[in-house]
Amino acid sequence: MRIGELSRATGASTRSLRYYENQGLLSSDRRPNGYREYGEEAVRQVAFIQDLYRAGLPSQIIRDILPCAGPTPPPGECTRLLARVRQVRDELARQEHAIAQRREMLDRYLAGTAAPAGLPSRAEDQ
């Protein structure tokens, strides 16, 4: 299938597909006229790439993950990679916790139940 067909099948722009190929995430064969030709498995691969990007993974990690998601994963490398993906997930959880704490602080300020350290809140003034 050509790049336009892959774009329609996946919802990814042709620019994104070229970027994925440039990053080593997707491959194509070139026709004699220079057009890219993708196999049927490219639809699934593009969907997987998009999911991993939405999950916040950078191209480098996605490039390493792709062989592990294939029909014959390379021996040994995937265990190490899985640990790296868990680290990324755990960092996201830490960031979520920090954001939740910051949001709660702002909520308390907006509700008038919090004030800068050492000063009474509006609720205490009343």
C-alpha positions as CSV (number, residue, x, y, z in Angstrom):
1,M,0.0,0.0,0.0
2,R,1.2,3.5,-0.7
3,I,1.7,6.3,1.9
4,G,-1.7,7.9,1.2
5,E,-3.5,4.6,1.7
6,L,-1.6,3.9,4.9
7,S,-2.5,7.4,6.0
8,R,-6.2,6.9,5.4
9,A,-6.1,3.4,7.0
10,T,-4.4,4.7,10.2
11,G,-5.5,8.3,10.5
12,A,-1.8,9.3,10.7
13,S,-0.7,12.1,8.4
14,T,1.7,11.4,5.5
15,R,4.1,13.8,7.3
16,S,3.9,11.6,10.4
17,L,4.5,8.5,8.4
18,R,7.6,10.0,6.8
19,Y,8.8,11.1,10.3
20,Y,8.2,7.5,11.7
21,E,10.3,6.2,8.8
22,N,13.0,8.8,9.3
23,Q,13.2,7.8,13.0
24,G,13.6,4.1,12.1
25,L,10.1,3.2,13.5
26,L,8.6,2.2,10.2
27,S,10.0,0.9,7.0
28,S,8.9,0.8,3.4
29,D,10.1,-0.5,0.1
30,R,10.7,2.0,-2.7
31,R,9.1,1.4,-6.1
32,P,11.1,2.3,-9.2
33,N,9.2,5.6,-9.4
34,G,10.3,6.4,-5.8
35,Y,6.9,5.9,-4.2
36,R,6.9,4.2,-0.8
37,E,5.3,0.8,-0.6
38,Y,4.2,-0.5,2.8
39,G,3.1,-4.0,3.8
40,E,-0.2,-4.8,5.4
41,E,1.5,-5.1,8.8
42,A,2.2,-1.4,8.7
43,V,-1.3,-0.5,9.7
44,R,-0.9,-2.3,13.0
45,Q,2.6,-1.0,13.5
46,V,1.6,2.6,13.0
47,A,-1.3,2.2,15.5
48,F,1.2,0.8,18.0
49,I,3.7,3.6,17.4
50,Q,0.9,6.2,17.9
51,D,-0.2,4.5,21.1
52,L,3.4,4.5,22.4
53,Y,3.8,8.2,21.5
54,R,0.5,9.0,23.3
55,A,1.9,7.2,26.3
56,G,4.8,9.6,26.4
57,L,7.6,7.4,25.1
58,P,10.3,9.0,23.0
59,S,11.3,7.7,19.6
60,Q,14.4,6.0,20.9
61,I,12.5,3.8,23.3
62,I,9.8,3.1,20.7
63,R,12.4,2.0,18.2
64,D,13.8,-0.4,20.8
65,I,10.3,-1.7,21.7
66,L,9.1,-2.5,18.1
67,P,11.3,-5.7,17.7
68,C,10.0,-7.0,21.0
69,A,6.4,-6.6,19.8
70,G,7.1,-8.5,16.6
71,P,6.3,-12.1,15.9
72,T,9.9,-13.3,16.9
73,P,11.2,-11.0,19.7
74,P,15.0,-10.9,20.1
75,P,16.1,-13.0,23.1
76,G,17.2,-11.2,26.2
77,E,16.8,-7.6,25.1
78,C,13.1,-7.4,25.8
79,T,13.5,-8.0,29.5
80,R,15.8,-5.1,29.9
81,L,13.5,-2.9,27.8
82,L,10.5,-3.9,29.8
83,A,12.3,-2.6,32.9
84,R,13.0,0.7,31.1
85,V,9.3,1.1,30.2
86,R,8.4,0.4,33.8
87,Q,10.7,3.2,34.9
88,V,9.0,5.6,32.4
89,R,5.6,4.5,33.8
90,D,6.8,5.0,37.4
91,E,8.1,8.4,36.6
92,L,4.7,9.3,35.1
93,A,3.1,8.2,38.3
94,R,5.4,10.4,40.4
95,Q,4.6,13.3,38.1
96,E,0.9,12.7,38.5
97,H,1.2,12.7,42.2
98,A,3.2,16.0,42.2
99,I,0.6,17.5,39.9
100,A,-2.3,16.3,42.1
101,Q,-0.6,17.9,45.1
102,R,-0.1,21.2,43.3
103,R,-3.7,21.2,42.1
104,E,-5.0,20.5,45.7
105,M,-2.9,23.5,46.9
106,L,-4.4,25.7,44.3
107,D,-7.9,24.4,45.1
108,R,-7.3,25.3,48.8
109,Y,-6.2,28.8,47.9
110,L,-9.2,29.3,45.6
111,A,-11.5,28.0,48.3
112,G,-9.9,30.4,50.8
113,T,-8.8,27.5,53.1
114,A,-5.1,28.0,52.5
115,A,-2.8,31.0,52.9
116,P,1.0,31.5,52.6
117,A,3.0,29.9,55.4
118,G,2.7,31.9,58.6
119,L,-0.4,33.9,57.6
120,P,-3.9,33.0,58.6
121,S,-6.3,31.8,55.8
122,R,-9.4,33.6,55.0
123,A,-11.4,30.9,56.7
124,E,-9.5,31.6,60.0
125,D,-10.1,35.3,59.7
126,Q,-13.9,34.8,59.9
